[in-house]
Amino acid sequence: MKENMQLKWTDHSDLAIQKEMGIGREKYLNHMTFKSNESPLFTEIFGPLIGLKEEWERQGATTEELDFSAFRYRCPQFVRIPVNTGWLGSDKEQGKVLEENEDYRITVDQMGRRMKLSKKASTLPIPLDYPLQKADDWNKVKRHYQFSEKRFGENWKEQALRGKEEGKVVTVGVPGGFDEPRQLMGEERLCKAYYQEPQLMEDVLETIGDMTVKVLKRIIDEIELDQLSIHEDMAGKGGPLVGPRQIEDFIGPYYGRNWEVAQAGGARLFDQDSDGDMRPIVPQFLDAGVNVTHPMEPAAGMDIVELREQYGERLAFYGGIDKHVLRKGKGAITEELEYKIPPMIQSGGCMLGLDHRIPNGTPLEAYRFYIDRAWDIMERETENL
């Protein structure tokens, strides 16, 4: 369908969605830490896949439906402190276009990687090569992970304080203990390195951790944190790309260092973003401090009802509603919502929503029905709280 359609919305900013703040920071923090359970939380996490807005426009969507402001959610807004806790600086001609046609574009990113973007299928490019090809390369690039005042955005403190005054959740992100090394060396080499080059992996995460801890300490000297966020995307349907031992030996200690500082600065939530089936390593990440996770993909076995029964109040989450049922009709949508919503309303500690971007082929009418039916069930169940 997308091949025959002229795309109008093609990048991340085009696909951004508009949501009003339906709950303030304190109520959100209390809900997600199981301190209170007054009303359900409901959100759209990421919005549409590329091409869906064109489909909906052809189906008669209003301007408000296309930017999602027409739909009812109950969720907080976040203010992300503008600091750089990843790779800093570039020796390459960042953004230079090496090759481009109607299907893809190849550019150079700040790490010097060639990045290929499929224009008709994605808003995120994929690396074609990596800066850490052999162990000696680390000595050449580790300087990009040193602490510097350049890591702090202009007026970072004022932006965070203003967001807090407006009732937003004050959040800071650090690189993933799996994801950042993957960006440096690629998945295959990384997974081998845990066994073949353990000292290299220890040095990579220790170096990054030394920097992130210094950034966090600088932040908490000035303002109170609410949430520490980390991005991984380290699993697929078949499970995670590393096992419990790699978490315990390498990634967990890195998490723990950052969480210890964030907690000292007032943070109550440690949110991990990872697609796929994370079940085999959930216990290790809980031990490392994680207490919130998303997007909880049912297609990968991440059943929020079963996980709540297993982990109780140790783990909150958001997402969890199967995005694929929106293409299966009203009966399938209702069945999914009736299974997921009641136990989540009763237990709290969950912000319900689709488990990732809304897939192409999802009828606009199905999404409208999904929103309305979800609220019918949530309001019915809320009466029993």
C-alpha positions, 0 to 999 in steps of 0.5 A, a space after each residue: 500500500 505504501 509503495 503506491 502512496 505519496 508520503 507526506 509525513 516522513 520523519 520523526 517530527 512529522 509523526 509526533 503526536 499531540 497529547 494534553 497533560 491529563 495528570 500531574 507529576 505527583 499523581 503520576 509518580 504515586 500511581 506508578 509506585 503503587 502509592 495510590 490508585 485513584 484513576 486509570 492512566 491511558 496513553 499513546 506511546 509512540 503514534 503511527 508508523 510511517 504511511 498510516 497518516 496518509 491512510 487515515 487522511 484518505 479515510 476522512 481523518 480530521 486534522 485533530 485526528 491526524 495529530 492525535 489531539 482529538 483522542 482522549 488520553 490520561 497521562 503526564 507530560 515529561 520534561 527531559 533535561 537537555 544533557 548529552 550522556 552519550 557520544 560527544 563530539 565528531 571527527 567526521 563531516 556529520 550529516 554528509 550525504 554519501 548516496 541518495 535515491 528515491 528509496 534510501 539515503 546514506 549519510 555520515 553520523 557523529 560516530 563516523 558511521 555510514 547510516 542508511 535510511 529507508 525513506 518509505 519504511 522508517 524514520 530511523 537509519 541503520 548503521 552500515 559500519 561501526 567505529 569499534 571494529 577491534 579492541 584497540 579502536 576503543 582507545 581512539 574513541 573513548 575520549 568521546 565519553 569523557 565528562 564535559 560542561 559541553 554536555 549540558 544544554 543551554 539553560 538546562 536547569 531553567 528548563 527543568 525547573 520550569 517543567 516541574 513548576 508546570 507539573 511535568 515529570 522531570 526525567 533524565 536519560 542515560 545510554 543503555 548498557 547494551 544499546 550504547 556498546 551496540 552502537 559502537 560495535 554492532 550486535 554480533 561483535 558485542 554478543 561475542 565480546 562478552 565472552 571473548 573480550 570481557 575486559 574491553 566490555 568492563 572498560 567500555 561500561 566503566 568509562 561511560 558510567 564514570 561520565 554519566 555518574 558525574 553528569 547525574 551528580 551535577 544535575 542533582 546538585 541543582 534540581 530534584 529528579 523524578 525519573 531515570 530513563 534508559 533505552 535498550 531494545 535488546 530483545 526480539 520475539 525469541 528472547 533477549 540477546 544476552 542472558 542473566 549472566 551478562 546482566 549480572 556481570 556487566 550491565 547490572 553494575 552500570 545500571 546500579 551506579 546510575 540508579 544510586 545517584 538518581 535515587 539520591 537526587 529524588 528519583 522514584 522511577 527507573 524506566 527501561 525501554 526495550 522491545 521484545 521478550 525480556 522475560 528471561 532477564 527481568 529478575 536481573 534488571 529488577 535487582 539492578 534497580 529497574 521498576 518501570 518498563 515499556 512497551 510490553 509487546 504481547 507478540 513477544 510474550 510480554 503479557 502484562 496480566 501474567 507479569 503483574 501476577 508474577 512480580 506484583 508491585 516490584 514492576 510497573 509498566 506502560 503499553 501492553 495492549 496488542 497493537 495488532 488487534 486493531 486490524 482484527 475487528 471490534 470483537 478482537 479489540 474488545 476481547 483484548 481490552 476486557 482481558 487487560 484493563 480490569 486487572 490493571 485498573 485494580 492493581 494500579 502501577 500501569 499506564 495502559 496503551 498500545 505496545 508500540 507504533 500503530 501499524 499500517 493497515 489499521 483502519 481509522 474507525 478501528 482506532 476510534 472504536 479502540 479509544 472509546 471502548 477502552 474508556 468505557 471499560 476503564 470507567 466501569 472498572 474505576 467504579 469498583 476501586 
